[in-house]
Amino acid sequence: MRSAVEAWRASVPDQPAPFAAASAATSAYLVRGEELLAGLPPARERGAAEADTAALLREGLDAERARFLRAHIEDVYTALTDDLRLAVRDEALVYDAAERFPGLVPTRAQVAEERRRSLPDKTGVELAQGIFLSFVLASPRCGAHLVWSMLRPTNEALARLDDFRATGVADLGHTYLERRGPVAYIEIRNERHLNAEDCVTLPTTEVAVDLALLDPEIEVGVIRGAVVDHPRYAGRRIFGAGLNLTHLYHGSLDFMFFVTRDLGYVNKLFRGLSAPVHHPGEPEDTTEKLWIAAVETFAIGGACQLLHTVDHVVATRGTRLYLPARKEGILPGASNLRLARSVGDRLARRAILSGLEFVAGTPDGDLLCDEVVGSTEEMDAAVAARVETLTSSGLVNAAGNRRALRVGAEPLDLFRRYMATFCREQAYCYLSPALVSNLEEHWNAHERRL
């Protein structure tokens, strides 16, 4: 095996080269490297020599992917999107790339096999997805197009739109949407996991946001967590427990969850839906509404990240607002980009790097809130009053001011560059042994069952 690996490493394709020749040579090299890697025992069964060999192979594979993409990312992306004429979502993009350029990223079958493994046993194939998407987003031309593509409405939302407009209700399972007058009420319903986010809830929340943005009768959206029946919190509403760490540890939460969530669902709350045609360099043409977050009990992790995207936050006194990035060992979505706008740089660093918690009704916590109320009954009244205030001047005025505020605070190009870094760093964090140990130490994840 050692001699085969050394021969493989010595066969690195010549660069630079014309795209067709470079892609063929790179694919052959990557496929051979993956075959050698697959010939090793599972990670937990490797001896020291086999572990060193695996590290050499992984290092060589990732270096060649980066080298090829550095020279040819625009060639690759234009080939996958018909010269940027097609809006291709991120998951379709990575799997189309796997078919068109073998070895560059894992296939659907490889990721499906990886999903059967718990986090400690994963082989690391998804790291290539992070590298690939990082290069796509680092390209101003390709990255802006991908951001636009991810802001288009999902096919499921388009298929459900007529029924929703007729009935005013969309029961999506883990997300419930209801239109009352000009208001869309979105309720997160993952009660067993304290309204946490995972690969099951992500599609339904994005569809709900799409429907609210597509319906012209809706002016304001309200996001709220459902009442849960957990023994500790029975009968209480919980805004969200963040990432479903049980699913993460047991392998059913893919790396692409993180990318799709922040390029799709969360960014749609912040930026709205993109126009049907991509016009780079022109002023943003978005369909967006105002959003209110009604926050009760706690907003942890991803739920707390949503507070950076909405226009008004109402929280009950004592609600915990918390980004457990330090204890988890992953990047907290786009909070590294957005949190400091609310609380300042020093508090943002303490929250993300040192685990500082915010509590509604305290001076620091109130930096994340617009209103603090004392009870659920007061929450209902406060939300109704805020809806009246936000809709009284008309949607065109409100959306225009919202867009101007957003463009000034976070230009699309700034977000694109942030997500290029996010994709790479989150992939390394997701596949890091430190994440496994953090989940076992702080959350007893190895003792929990799906």
C-alpha positions in Angstrom: 0.0 0.0 0.0 2.8 2.4 0.9 4.4 2.1 -2.5 1.1 2.5 -4.3 0.4 5.7 -2.3 3.8 7.1 -3.1 3.4 6.3 -6.8 0.0 8.0 -6.7 1.4 11.1 -5.1 4.1 11.3 -7.7 1.5 11.3 -10.5 0.0 14.7 -9.7 -1.4 16.1 -13.0 0.5 19.0 -14.6 -1.0 22.4 -14.1 -1.9 24.7 -15.6 -3.6 23.0 -18.6 -6.6 23.6 -20.8 -9.8 22.9 -18.9 -10.8 19.7 -20.7 -7.4 18.1 -20.3 -7.0 19.3 -16.7 -10.5 18.1 -15.6 -9.9 14.6 -17.1 -6.4 14.3 -15.6 -7.6 15.6 -12.2 -10.6 13.3 -12.1 -8.4 10.2 -12.9 -6.0 11.3 -10.1 -8.8 11.9 -7.5 -10.6 8.7 -8.3 -7.4 6.7 -7.9 -6.7 8.4 -4.6 -10.2 7.7 -3.3 -9.8 4.0 -4.3 -6.6 3.8 -2.3 -8.3 5.5 0.7 -11.2 3.1 0.5 -8.8 0.1 0.6 -7.7 1.0 4.1 -9.5 -0.4 7.2 -12.2 1.7 8.9 -10.8 4.6 10.9 -11.2 3.0 14.3 -9.4 -0.2 13.1 -6.3 1.5 11.7 -2.9 1.2 13.2 -0.5 4.0 13.3 1.0 3.4 9.9 -2.5 3.0 8.3 -3.6 6.3 10.0 -0.5 8.1 8.6 -1.3 6.7 5.1 -4.9 7.9 5.3 -3.7 11.3 6.3 -1.3 11.5 3.4 -4.0 10.4 1.0 -6.5 12.9 2.3 -4.0 15.7 2.2 -3.1 14.9 -1.4 -6.7 14.7 -2.4 -7.7 18.0 -0.9 -4.6 19.7 -2.2 -5.3 18.6 -5.8 -9.0 19.6 -5.5 -7.9 23.1 -4.4 -5.3 23.4 -7.1 -7.7 22.4 -9.8 -10.5 24.6 -8.5 -8.2 27.6 -8.1 -7.4 27.4 -11.8 -10.8 26.3 -13.2 -13.7 27.2 -10.8 -15.5 29.4 -13.4 -15.1 26.7 -16.0 -16.6 24.1 -13.7 -19.5 26.3 -12.5 -20.4 27.5 -15.9 -20.5 23.9 -17.2 -22.9 23.0 -14.3 -25.2 26.0 -14.8 -25.3 26.4 -18.6 -23.1 29.5 -18.4 -25.1 30.8 -15.4 -28.4 30.5 -17.2 -29.8 27.9 -14.7 -30.6 28.5 -11.1 -29.0 25.4 -9.5 -29.4 24.9 -5.7 -26.3 24.0 -3.7 -27.2 20.3 -3.1 -28.0 19.8 -6.8 -24.8 21.6 -7.7 -22.5 19.4 -5.6 -24.0 16.2 -6.9 -24.1 17.4 -10.5 -20.4 18.2 -10.0 -19.8 14.6 -8.8 -21.3 13.2 -12.0 -19.6 15.6 -14.3 -16.2 15.7 -12.7 -15.6 12.3 -10.9 -13.7 12.5 -7.7 -14.1 16.3 -7.3 -16.9 15.9 -4.7 -18.6 12.8 -3.3 -21.5 11.2 -5.1 -25.0 10.8 -3.7 -24.2 7.1 -3.0 -21.1 8.0 -1.1 -22.9 10.5 1.0 -25.8 8.1 1.6 -23.2 5.5 2.8 -21.6 8.2 5.0 -25.0 9.0 6.5 -25.1 5.5 7.9 -22.1 6.2 10.1 -22.1 8.1 13.4 -20.0 11.2 13.5 -16.9 9.5 15.1 -16.9 6.9 12.3 -17.3 9.2 9.3 -14.6 9.0 6.6 -14.5 12.7 5.7 -15.8 12.6 2.2 -18.0 15.6 2.7 -15.0 17.8 3.3 -14.7 18.0 -0.5 -18.1 19.6 -0.7 -16.9 22.4 1.6 -13.8 23.0 -0.4 -15.8 23.0 -3.7 -18.4 25.4 -2.4 -15.8 27.7 -0.9 -14.2 28.2 -4.3 -17.6 28.8 -5.9 -18.5 31.5 -3.4 -15.0 33.0 -3.5 -15.5 33.8 -7.2 -17.5 37.1 -7.5 -19.2 35.9 -10.7 -20.0 32.3 -9.6 -20.7 33.1 -6.0 -23.2 35.9 -6.7 -25.0 33.6 -9.0 -25.2 30.8 -6.4 -26.5 33.2 -3.8 -29.2 34.4 -6.3 -30.0 30.8 -7.1 -30.5 29.9 -3.4 -32.9 32.9 -3.0 -35.3 31.6 -5.6 -38.4 29.9 -4.2 -38.3 26.1 -3.8 -40.2 23.9 -6.2 -42.3 22.6 -3.3 -43.4 26.1 -2.3 -44.4 26.9 -5.9 -46.4 23.6 -6.0 -48.2 24.5 -2.8 -48.8 28.2 -3.5 -52.3 28.1 -5.1 -53.6 25.9 -2.3 -52.1 28.1 0.4 -53.5 31.3 -1.2 -56.9 29.6 -1.3 -57.0 28.2 2.2 -54.5 30.4 4.1 -53.1 27.3 5.8 -50.1 25.1 5.1 -49.4 22.3 7.5 -45.9 21.1 6.6 -45.4 18.8 9.5 -42.6 20.3 11.4 -43.6 23.8 10.4 -47.1 25.2 10.4 -48.1 28.4 8.4 -51.3 30.3 8.7 -52.3 33.6 7.1 -54.5 35.9 9.3 -55.2 39.1 7.5 -51.9 40.5 6.2 -49.8 38.4 8.6 -48.2 35.1 8.1 -47.7 33.1 11.4 -45.0 30.5 11.1 -44.8 28.0 14.0 -41.8 25.7 14.4 -43.1 22.3 15.5 -40.3 19.9 16.4 -41.6 19.4 19.9 -39.8 16.1 20.7 -36.5 18.0 20.3 -37.6 21.3 21.8 -38.1 22.8 18.3 -34.5 22.1 17.3 -33.3 22.3 13.7 -32.3 19.3 11.6 -32.5 17.8 8.1 -36.2 17.1 8.6 -37.2 20.6 9.7 -35.0 22.6 7.3 -37.0 21.9 4.1 -40.4 22.7 5.8 -39.2 26.0 7.3 -37.8 27.2 4.0 -41.1 26.3 2.2 -43.0 28.2 4.8 -40.9 31.3 4.4 -41.2 31.0 0.6 -45.0 30.8 0.8 -45.1 33.8 3.1 -42.9 35.8 0.7 -44.8 34.7 -2.4 -48.3 35.5 -1.2 -49.1 39.1 -2.1 -51.7 39.4 0.6 -49.0 39.0 3.3 -47.1 42.0 4.6 -45.5 40.7 7.8 -44.3 37.4 9.0 -44.3 36.2 12.7 -42.0 33.3 13.7 -42.8 31.5 17.0 -41.9 28.2 18.5 -44.7 25.7 19.3 -45.8 24.5 22.8 -43.8 21.4 23.8 -44.7 18.5 25.9 -41.2 17.8 27.3 -41.4 17.0 31.0 -39.2 19.9 31.9 -41.0 22.5 29.8 -44.5 21.0 29.3 -47.1 23.5 28.2 -44.5 26.2 27.4 -43.6 27.7 24.0 -39.9 27.3 23.1 -38.5 29.4 20.3 -35.8 26.9 19.5 -33.1 24.6 20.9 -30.7 25.2 18.0 -29.1 22.3 16.2 -30.4 18.8 16.8 -27.2 17.5 18.4 -28.5 14.0 18.7 -29.0 13.8 14.9 -25.6 15.5 14.4 -23.7 12.9 16.5 -25.5 9.9 15.1 -24.6 11.0 11.5 -28.1 11.9 10.1 -27.3 15.6 9.8 -25.2 16.1 6.6 -22.6 18.8 6.1 -24.8 20.3 3.4 -27.4 21.1 6.1 -25.2 24.0 7.3 -24.7 25.5 3.8 -28.3 25.1 2.6 -29.7 26.6 5.8 -27.7 29.8 5.6 -27.8 30.3 1.9 -31.5 29.4 1.7 -33.9 29.5 4.7 -32.0 32.0 6.9 -30.9 34.3 4.0 -34.4 34.4 2.7 -35.6 35.8 6.0 -32.9 38.4 5.7 -32.9 39.2 2.0 -36.2 37.9 0.6 -36.6 36.1 -2.7 -34.5 37.0 -5.7 -35.8 38.1 -9.0 -36.5 35.5 -11.7 -33.6 36.6 -13.8 -30.0 37.1 -12.5 -28.7 40.6 -13.3 -25.3 41.0 -11.8 -24.2 44.5 -11.0 -27.7 45.9 -10.8 -29.4 47.1 -7.7 -31.0 44.2 -5.7 -34.4 43.3 -6.9 -36.0 41.3 -4.1 -39.4 40.3 -2.8 -39.2 40.7 0.9 -41.5 41.2 3.9 -41.0 42.4 7.4 -40.4 39.7 10.1 -41.2 39.6 13.8 -39.7 37.0 16.1 -41.8 36.0 19.2 -39.2 34.5 21.5 -40.0 32.5 24.6 -38.1 30.3 27.1 -34.9 30.1 25.0 -33.4 30.7 21.6 -30.3 28.6 21.4 -27.8 28.3 18.6 -29.5 28.5 15.2 -32.7 29.9 16.8 -30.6 32.8 18.3 -29.0 33.3 14.8 -32.5 34.1 13.4 -32.7 37.1 15.7 -30.0 38.8 13.6 -32.1 38.6 10.4 -35.6 39.8 11.5 -36.9 43.3 11.9 -38.4 43.1 15.4 -37.7 40.8 18.4 -40.2 40.4 21.2 -38.9 38.2 24.1 -40.4 37.2 27.4 -38.3 38.3 30.4 -35.7 35.7 31.4 -35.5 34.1 27.9 -32.0 32.7 27.3 -30.4 33.9 24.0 -27.3 31.8 23.5 -24.8 30.7 20.9 -23.1 27.6 22.2 -20.4 27.6 19.4 -17.6 27.1 21.9 -19.1 24.0 23.5 -20.2 22.5 20.1 -17.1 23.3 18.2 -18.7 24.6 15.0 -19.3 28.0 13.4 -22.7 29.6 14.5 -24.1 30.2 11.0 -23.6 33.8 10.0 -23.5 35.1 13.6 -19.8 35.8 13.2 -20.9 38.3 10.5 -24.1 39.7 12.1 -24.0 39.5 15.9 -21.6 42.4 16.4 -24.1 44.7 14.6 -26.4 44.2 17.6 -24.2 43.8 20.6 -20.8 45.3 19.5 -17.5 43.5 18.7 -16.4 42.7 22.3 -19.6 41.1 23.4 -19.9 39.2 20.1 -16.4 37.7 20.6 -17.3 36.8 24.2 -20.5 35.1 23.1 -18.9 33.1 20.2 -15.4 32.4 21.6 -16.1 32.2 25.4 -19.8 31.2 25.7 -21.3 34.4 27.0 -25.1 34.0 27.4 -27.6 36.8 26.9 -30.8 37.0 28.9 -33.8 39.0 27.9 -34.5 41.7 30.4 -30.8 42.4 31.2 -28.8 45.2 29.7 -26.7 42.9 27.5 -29.6 40.7 26.6 -31.8 43.6 25.6 -29.3 44.5 22.8 -30.7 41.5 21.0 -34.4 42.4 21.7 -36.7 45.3 20.8 -39.3 44.6 23.4 -39.3 42.5 26.6 -42.6 41.3 28.0 -43.6 39.5 31.2 -45.8 36.6 29.9 -47.3 34.8 27.0 -50.4 36.9 27.2 -48.4 40.0 27.0 -46.5 38.5 24.1 -49.7 38.1 22.1 -50.6 41.7 22.7 -47.1 43.0 21.9 -47.0 41.1 18.6 -50.4 42.4 17.5 -49.4 46.0 18.3 -46.1 45.6 16.4 -47.9 44.2 13.4 -50.2 47.2 13.4 -47.2 49.6 13.6 -45.2 47.9 10.8 -48.1 47.7 8.4 -49.6 51.1 8.9 -47.4 52.9 6.3 -47.8 50.2 3.6 -45.6 47.4 2.4 -43.8 49.3 -0.4 -42.5 51.9 2.1 -41.5 49.2 4.6 -39.9 46.9 2.2 -37.9 49.8 0.6 -36.6 51.0 3.9 -35.8 47.4 5.0 -33.9 46.8 1.8 -31.9 50.1 2.1 -31.0 49.3 5.7 -29.9 45.8 4.8 -27.8 46.8 1.8 -26.0 49.4 3.9 -25.3 46.9 6.8 -24.5 43.8 4.8 -24.0 44.1 1.0 -24.6 40.9 -0.9 -20.9 40.7 -1.8 -19.9 40.8 1.8 -22.2 37.9 2.6 -20.8 36.0 -0.4 -17.3 36.4 0.8 -18.3 35.4 4.3 -20.0 32.2 3.1 -16.9 31.3 1.1 -15.0 31.2 4.4 -17.9 29.6 6.2 -18.1 26.6 3.8 -14.4 25.7 4.2 -14.1 26.3 8.0 -17.4 24.6 8.8 -16.4 21.5 6.8 -13.2 21.2 8.8 -15.1 21.7 12.1 -17.8 19.3 11.2 -15.3 16.5 10.5 -13.0 17.4 13.4 -12.4 14.9 16.3 -12.8 18.0 18.6 -16.5 18.2 17.6 -17.0 14.6 18.6 -15.3 15.1 22.0 -17.2 18.3 22.6 -20.6 16.6 21.9 -19.7 13.7 24.2 -18.3 15.9 27.0 -20.9 18.8 27.0 -24.1 17.1 25.7 -23.6 13.3 26.5 -24.4 12.8 22.8 -23.1 9.2 22.8 -25.7 8.3 25.3 -28.7 9.7 23.5 -30.7 7.8 20.9 -32.5 9.0 17.8 
